[in-house]
């Protein structure tokens, strides 16, 4: 079926940002609402000829006469906005195309003195607040885990001091009223009122600084930074975009780093600890630009020390041992989470293990600079943040960080429980 000329023209203006899109019929009625990590790629998919599209989707596409969209700052914002708009407009194809059994609701009982957040597929008439439905349960759970760093909350009835409290994820030290105020801000975020929350936090930070309560000002500043960091979080992804992007990134890496071949196996490394205790490291593997979790490995540093350079050196020395090279294979490229210092320590291990031909690079967090070493001279490469290479390296770096932190958290929790 040929697309209306108006729609054909509009599709050419779709942005590459995350957001929510609205398909409309000839009467301007919204018939379907969806979210996208990359609006341009996701919306265009509906109009590509595909033999595997089910009958209901074919009927939906045949009724689309117009499409509009709203851009969002992040995939998390798109996730929450989609749920709010579906609940508001109840488009017929959102009901026809989706199975209610797969939907997830967020439950918060604000009548309780110490409310906790839980998830359910079956909301009850129990006086609690339910948010949703969300049709990607894993994405909303991941989103709330990130938001917990900004708005600490309990996840069960037990408010005992545990590891979550030590990590700043539980509202220890708050009164019941302060905690509920904190939860109301989280609820406002879920409902899409992020701008007001940020404005309030900025105002509170300035007041704290003016009162010379610099500790409180720093805490609020960290919350603001965590909110801004959400822009980089991949919640549900856009498969078509990622497939195209990673292929281009691998090709561009060959030219940028003057590699002999496409880096099929890229390994990413990060260190995690708290003040030099329970020091661990992660090795994540991306095969052909995609996460290959079966190949992930974790390391416990043999002697705890608050020295990331020495820790990185130990990890790469162990990775490049003859035994592990034989068992795990040879990497085509190694990415170190860090700048010149971390990369230098990793290169020292590489050279000491007799593997000088394995390409190593670093990715510095502050400016997302690629750090390379050529003939003993370190060089910084600045690329635009929206390039395919930077996006691929960020995914690898973020995954290595996540994997390292998760292992460190497990060790801390076990040590805490053993006391």
N, C-alpha and C positions, 0 to 999 in steps of 0.2 A: 504493500500500500504506500502510495507516494505521500510524503509529508507535506502539510500545508506550507506555502511559501513563507508565510510569517514565521512559522516554527523553524523552518530551515534556516532563515536568517538569524533568528535568536540563538540557535544552537552554536553558531559560530562565535558568539560572544561569551560563552560559558567560561568562567574563571577556573584556575587551577587550585583554588583554595578549598578547604573543607566547608561544608554547609548542609543545608536542607533544601530539597527541591519539591515542587508541587506540580503534578500533572493535572491538567484540566480538560474537560470535555468542551464541546462546541458551545455550550451555554455558560462557560466560565466556571462551572462547578468543579471543585477540587475532588478528584477521584482517587488520587494516590499521593502519599507523602513518604519520602525516603531521605536517608542521610547519606553523605558521601565524604570520603577523605579527600577526593579530588573531583569536584563537581563536573568538570569538563569530561573526564573519562567515564564516570558512572552514568551520567544522563545519556550520553551518546550510545552507551551499550544497548539501550532499549530499542534503538532504531537500526541496529545491525542485524543482518539476516543470520539467524542461528537455527539450526535444525533441532537442537536439543531443548529449546524453550517450550515450557508446558503450555497447555491450551489456555489456561486462565491468563497467563502473561500475554499471550498472543491477543487475546480479547482486549486486555487493558491497553496494549499498544495501539490497537485499531481505533480506540476511542480517544486517544490523546490528540487534542487540537491545539494545545498551548502548554507551555511550561514556564514556570517562574522559580526563583530560588532566593535564598537568603544566605549570604556568606557568614561564616563564624570564624572566631579567632583560632579555634582548635577543634579536633575531633571530639573531645569531651563535650564541648559546647553543642556540637551538632547532635551528639547522642541524646542529651537532655532536651534540646529544643524539639527534636523529632517526636519524642514521647509526648511532650506538652501539646504539640500541634495536632497529633493524631487523636489525642483525647478531646481536643476542642472541636475538630471538624468531623471526626469519625468517617473518613473517606471509605467508600464502599469496597474498594479493592484492597485496602489495608486489612479489612475484615476477611475478604474472600481468599487472599493469598497467604494469610498467616494463620498458623495453628496456635490457638490460645494456650495449649498445653506447654508450648515452648517459651511462653512469656514469663518475665520475672518482675516482681514488684519489690520496691524498697519499703520496709515497714519501720515507722518511728512512732512510739507512743508518748506524746508530749505531756500526757496527764501524769505520767510516772515522775517521781522526784529525780530519778536518774535514768532517763531514757537510753535505750541502746538501739543500734541499727542492725536489722536483720533482713533476710531475703526470703521471699515466699512465692510460690506459683498460684496460691489460692488466698486472696485477700478475704478477711472476715469482717463482719459488722461488729467490731469489738471496740469502736471508738478511737482506734489508732489512726494515724495518717498513713496512707499508702500512696506511693509515687510510682508511676508507670502506666501501662505495662511497657517494659523494655524487651525488645525481641532479640537482643543479643545479651544474654545474661552475663557471659564472661566479661564483656566490655564494660557493663555498668559496675560490676564488682571491681574491675581493675581501676575504673575511674574513681570510685569511692576510696580505694586504697591510696591513690595519689592525693585526693582531697583530704584524707585523714591527717596528712602532714600539715595542713593549713588549719583544719577544724578538727581537733582531736575528739574522738568519741569512743564510747564503749561498744563492744560487739556481743555482749551477753549480760545477764543479770548480775554476774559476779564482778564487783568493783575492786577486787583485791589488787594490790600493787604487784604487777608482773613485768615481764620484759617489755610489753607494749608501753607501759608507763615510763620505763627507763629510756625508751626510744622516742618519747614525746608524742606517742600516738594516742594515749589515754589522757583524759582531762584531770590528772592528779593536781591537787592544789586549788581547784576551782570550787566555789560554792555551787549549790544546786541551781541558783538563779543565773550565775555566770555561765554554767555549763549549758543551760537552756538557751541563753542568749547566743552562745557559740553555735548551738545546733540550728537555731533559727537562721543564722547566716548561711550555714550549709544548705538549709532548705531553700533559701532565697537563691543560692547559686544553682541548685537543681532546677528551680523554676525560671532561670534565665536572667536573674537580676545581678549579673556579675559586676557591672559598672558601678552600681551603688556600693557594693561591698568593697571594691577597690578604693573608691573615693573615701569611704569611712575609715578604712585601714590607713590610708595615707594621712588623713586628718589625725587619727589616733597616734600615728608615729611622730608627727610634728609636735603634738601636744606633749608626748613623752619626752622628746628631745628638749623641748622648751623648759620642761620641769626638771631637766637633767637626770631623768630616769633612763639612762643610756642602755641599761640591760633590757628594759621593756621595749625601747625603740628598736634595738637590734632584733629582738624576737619578732616584732611586727614587720620589720624589714625582710626578715627571712620568710615570713608568710607571703609577703608580696612577691618575693623572688620565686617562691614555689608556685604561686598562681601563674606567673608569667612563664614558668618552665613548662606548664601544661601544654603550651602551644606545640612543643616538640614531641609530645607523647603520641605514639601510634596506638589507637584504641581498637579499631576494626579494619583499618587499612583499605586500600583500593587495589585489588589483586591485579587488575589489568595495568594500572599505573606502575605498581611495584615490579611486575614482570618486565615491562618495557624499560623502566628506570635502571634496574639492576644490570640488565644486559648492556645498556649504554655505558653504565658506570665501569663495568669490567673492561670494556673496550677502551674507554678513555684512560683508565689506570695504566694500561699498557703503554700508551703514548706519553702520559705524564711522567711515569717513573722509568720509562725506557726498559720495560721488562722484556724478557725473551719470549714469553708466552702469556696467554690469558691466565690470570690467577684463579684457577678452579677452586683451590682450597685456601681460604683466608682464615687465619686464626687471630682472635682478639684476646688480649690479656688485661686483667685489672687486679689490684690489690685492695683488700678490705680489712679493716681492724678498728679498734677503738683504743687509742692511746698506746698502741703497741701490744695489745692483748688479743688473743684468739686471732692471730694474723692468718689470713687465707688468701688464696688467689684463684682466679677462674681462667679457664681456657674455653672459649666458645669457637665454634667452627661454622663458617658459611661456605657451602658448596655451591658453586655457580651462582653466587650472590644471594642464596637463600639459607636461612637458619637450618642447621643440620644437628638437631639436639642429641641424636644418638652418639655423636662424636664429642660432645662436651666432656670436659674433665675438670676436676677441682683439686686444689693442692692445699695442704695444711703446712704452713711454714714450720720448719723443725725446731727453731728457737725463736720465740716471740721477741720482736724488736721493733721499735718505732722508727724504722728506716726503710722507706719505700724503695729506695735505690737498691739497697742490699737485698730486700725481699724480692724485687723483680729479677735481680741477677740470679738468685737461687732458683726461682721458678723456671726461667729459661734454661738454666744449666740442667735441671732435671728433665725438662721437656726434650732437650736436644741430646739426651743420652742415647747411646747406641740401642739400648733396649726399647726405649719409647719410640725412636724413629722407625724401628723395625715393626713395632706393634701398631703405632698410630699413623705411620706414613710421613711423608715429607711435605711440609707446608709450602705453598707457592708464594705466600706473602704473610707477614706477621704485623699486626697492628697493636701498638702499645698505647694504653690509655694514659696520656701524659705528654709532657714536653721533653726538652733536651735532656734533663737529668735522668728520667726514667728510660728514655730511648738509649742513652749512653750506657746505662747499666745493662740493658738487654743486649746491646751490641757486643759488650765486653764478654758476656756469657756465650754469645754466638761464636765469636772468634776463638774463645778458649776451647770450645767444643769442636773446633775444626769445620765449621759450616759457614764460611764467609760469603757464600754465594746466595744464601737465603735473603731475599729483600725484607728489610724492616722499615717501618715508618711509625711515627707518633701522631696523635691527634690531640693538640692542646685544647683544654676545655674553654679557656677564657675567650679566645677569638676564633675557635674552630680552625686553627692553622694546622696544616699538614707539615710535620717535621721530618726531614730526610737528612741523611748523612752521606756525603759523597767525598771519597778520598780523605776521610777524617775531618771534613768541614761540614758543619751543620747549616742547613738552609731551611728557611720558613717559606712555605707556599701558601699564598692567600687566594682562595677561590670564593666566588659568590656562594652564599649559604644555600641557594636553591639549586645548585648544580647536582647532577646525578651522583658524582663521586662523593661529595660531602654528605649527601643523604644516605648513601650506602655505608660510608665509614661511621656516620652517626648511629646507624642501626646496629652495626657491629659493636661499637663502643658502648652504647647504652645497654645492649644485651650482656656484654661482659661485666658491666657494672652491676646489673640486676642479679646475675648469677653469683657473683662474688658476695654481694650483700646478703643474698638469701642464705648462702652457706655460712657466712659469719653469724647471721641471726640465729640459725639452728644451733651452732656451737654455743653461743651466748645463752640461749634458752636452756639447753641441756645443762650447762654449767650452773645456771641459776636454780634449776630444779633439783640439782644434786646437793645444794646447800641445805 
